Amino acid sequence: MAELGNDGGAGEGGGGSGYRPVIHGVGLCLALALCWLLLSGYFQILLLSLGAVSILFCVWIAMRMDLIDHEGVPLHITWAVLRYLPWLLWEIVKANLDVAKRVIDPSLPISPSLFNAPVSQKTDLGQTIYANSITLTPGTVSVDLDPGVILVHALHEGAADGVLEGEMDKRVTKVEGLN
């Protein structure tokens, strides 16, 4: 007979690492509601009701598909991400200004290159956050992710140096919380 996990079903869905389906379901519901409110900006009762029905439907589908877990709804990194985002946004602004200067001033060098950047994150979630952070920063794009390394395309040598110095990698590792 299969052992039942926290989610009431057999298998890996609820076992082990502090996974609580109700808490993660409520977390997903709150995150979707916040996104819906921020992106729509509508506060009429009919639209709020339709939004609530849509959110509940999405959470129900996610639960049926067994997608609500530590990686699907990463509540454990919420506060760390909130500390990381302002730093990332500032890096994006600085990189935007650098790329804009290179577009406007033809004397500034553009020398595209591919290089391997080391990855210190242990989980798929941490590696994904790091790869996406590199791609969100103008002048760099994550091309491929292999265990322990990301292949990155850089617009110029300074962008490559910015990734290789490892500040973003260290900050994402702190977000991951396994260090």
C-alpha positions as CSV (number, residue, x, y, z in Angstrom):
1,M,0.0,0.0,0.0
2,A,1.3,3.4,-1.0
3,E,2.2,5.8,1.8
4,L,0.1,9.0,1.8
5,G,1.9,12.4,1.7
6,N,0.7,15.7,3.1
7,D,-1.3,16.3,0.0
8,G,-3.5,13.3,0.7
9,G,-2.2,11.4,-2.4
10,A,0.4,8.8,-2.9
11,G,3.8,9.7,-4.2
12,E,6.3,12.6,-3.8
13,G,3.8,15.5,-3.9
14,G,3.7,16.2,-0.3
15,G,6.5,14.4,1.4
16,G,9.6,15.6,3.1
17,S,10.7,19.2,3.1
18,G,8.1,21.2,4.9
19,Y,5.7,21.2,2.0
20,R,2.2,22.3,3.0
21,P,-0.3,22.2,0.1
22,V,-2.8,24.6,1.8
23,I,-0.1,27.2,2.6
24,H,1.4,27.0,-0.9
25,G,-2.1,27.1,-2.5
26,V,-3.0,30.2,-0.5
27,G,0.4,31.7,-1.4
28,L,-0.3,31.1,-5.1
29,C,-3.8,32.5,-4.7
30,L,-2.4,35.7,-3.1
31,A,0.3,36.1,-5.7
32,L,-2.1,35.7,-8.5
33,A,-4.5,38.2,-6.9
34,L,-1.8,40.7,-6.4
35,C,-0.6,40.4,-10.0
36,W,-4.2,40.6,-11.3
37,L,-4.8,43.8,-9.3
38,L,-1.5,45.4,-10.2
39,L,-1.9,44.6,-13.9
40,S,-5.6,45.3,-14.4
41,G,-6.1,48.3,-12.1
42,Y,-9.9,47.6,-12.1
43,F,-11.8,47.7,-8.8
44,Q,-15.4,47.4,-10.0
45,I,-17.3,44.6,-8.1
46,L,-18.1,42.6,-11.3
47,L,-14.4,42.6,-12.5
48,L,-13.1,41.8,-9.0
49,S,-15.6,38.9,-8.9
50,L,-14.5,37.6,-12.3
51,G,-10.9,38.0,-11.3
52,A,-11.5,36.0,-8.1
53,V,-13.2,33.2,-10.1
54,S,-10.3,33.2,-12.6
55,I,-7.8,33.0,-9.8
56,L,-9.6,30.2,-8.0
57,F,-9.9,28.3,-11.3
58,C,-6.1,28.7,-11.9
59,V,-5.2,27.5,-8.4
60,W,-7.6,24.5,-8.8
61,I,-5.9,23.6,-12.2
62,A,-2.5,23.9,-10.6
63,M,-3.5,21.6,-7.7
64,R,-5.0,19.1,-10.1
65,M,-1.7,19.1,-12.1
66,D,0.3,18.7,-8.9
67,L,2.2,21.9,-9.7
68,I,2.0,23.5,-6.2
69,D,5.2,22.6,-4.5
70,H,8.5,24.3,-3.4
71,E,9.5,25.2,-6.9
72,G,6.1,25.9,-8.4
73,V,5.2,28.2,-5.5
74,P,8.5,29.2,-3.9
75,L,7.3,30.8,-0.7
76,H,10.5,30.1,1.1
77,I,12.4,32.7,-1.0
78,T,9.9,35.5,-0.9
79,W,11.7,37.8,1.5
80,A,15.1,37.1,-0.1
81,V,13.7,37.9,-3.5
82,L,12.2,41.2,-2.2
83,R,15.7,42.2,-1.0
84,Y,17.3,41.0,-4.4
85,L,14.9,42.8,-6.7
86,P,16.0,46.4,-6.0
87,W,19.6,45.5,-6.6
88,L,18.6,43.7,-9.9
89,L,16.5,46.7,-11.0
90,W,19.4,49.0,-10.4
91,E,21.7,46.7,-12.4
92,I,19.2,46.7,-15.3
93,V,19.1,50.5,-15.3
94,K,22.9,50.8,-15.4
95,A,23.1,48.2,-18.2
96,N,20.3,50.0,-20.1
97,L,22.3,53.2,-19.9
98,D,25.5,51.5,-21.1
99,V,23.7,49.8,-24.1
100,A,22.0,53.1,-25.0
101,K,25.4,54.9,-24.9
102,R,26.9,52.2,-27.2
103,V,24.0,52.6,-29.7
104,I,24.2,56.4,-29.7
105,D,28.0,56.7,-29.8
106,P,29.6,54.6,-32.6
107,S,33.1,55.1,-31.1
108,L,32.3,52.9,-28.1
109,P,33.3,49.3,-28.8
110,I,30.8,46.5,-29.5
111,S,32.5,43.2,-29.5
112,P,30.1,40.3,-29.1
113,S,31.4,37.2,-27.4
114,L,30.3,33.9,-25.9
115,F,31.7,32.8,-22.6
116,N,31.0,30.3,-19.8
117,A,30.0,31.7,-16.4
118,P,30.2,29.5,-13.4
119,V,27.0,28.7,-11.5
120,S,27.1,28.2,-7.7
121,Q,23.3,27.6,-7.2
122,K,22.3,24.1,-6.2
123,T,18.6,24.0,-7.2
124,D,17.0,24.3,-10.6
125,L,15.0,27.3,-9.2
126,G,18.2,29.1,-8.2
127,Q,19.9,28.4,-11.5
128,T,16.8,29.6,-13.4
129,I,16.7,32.9,-11.3
130,Y,20.4,33.4,-12.1
131,A,20.0,32.7,-15.9
132,N,17.0,34.9,-16.1
133,S,18.7,37.7,-14.2
134,I,21.6,37.6,-16.7
135,T,19.1,37.8,-19.6
136,L,17.1,40.6,-18.0
137,T,20.3,42.7,-17.8
138,P,20.7,44.4,-21.2
139,G,23.9,43.5,-23.0
140,T,23.9,39.9,-21.8
141,V,21.8,36.9,-22.7
142,S,21.9,33.4,-21.2
143,V,22.1,31.0,-24.1
144,D,22.5,27.6,-22.5
145,L,22.4,26.2,-19.0
146,D,24.4,23.1,-18.1
147,P,25.2,21.8,-14.6
148,G,27.6,24.3,-13.1
149,V,27.9,26.6,-16.0
150,I,25.8,29.1,-18.1
151,L,26.8,30.0,-21.7
152,V,26.3,33.7,-21.9
153,H,26.4,36.1,-24.9
154,A,27.8,39.5,-24.1
155,L,27.5,42.7,-26.2
156,H,31.0,43.9,-25.1
157,E,33.8,42.9,-22.8
158,G,32.6,45.1,-19.9
159,A,29.3,43.2,-19.9
160,A,31.1,39.9,-19.8
161,D,33.3,41.2,-16.9
162,G,30.2,42.2,-15.0
163,V,28.9,38.6,-15.1
164,L,32.3,37.0,-14.4
165,E,33.0,39.1,-11.3
166,G,30.3,37.0,-9.7
167,E,28.3,39.6,-7.7
168,M,25.0,38.5,-9.3
169,D,25.8,34.9,-8.7
170,K,26.5,35.5,-5.0
171,R,23.3,37.4,-4.6
172,V,21.2,34.8,-6.3
173,T,22.8,32.1,-4.1
174,K,21.7,34.1,-1.1
175,V,18.1,34.2,-2.5
176,E,18.3,30.4,-3.0
177,G,19.1,30.1,0.7
178,L,21.1,26.9,0.7
179,N,24.6,28.4,1.4
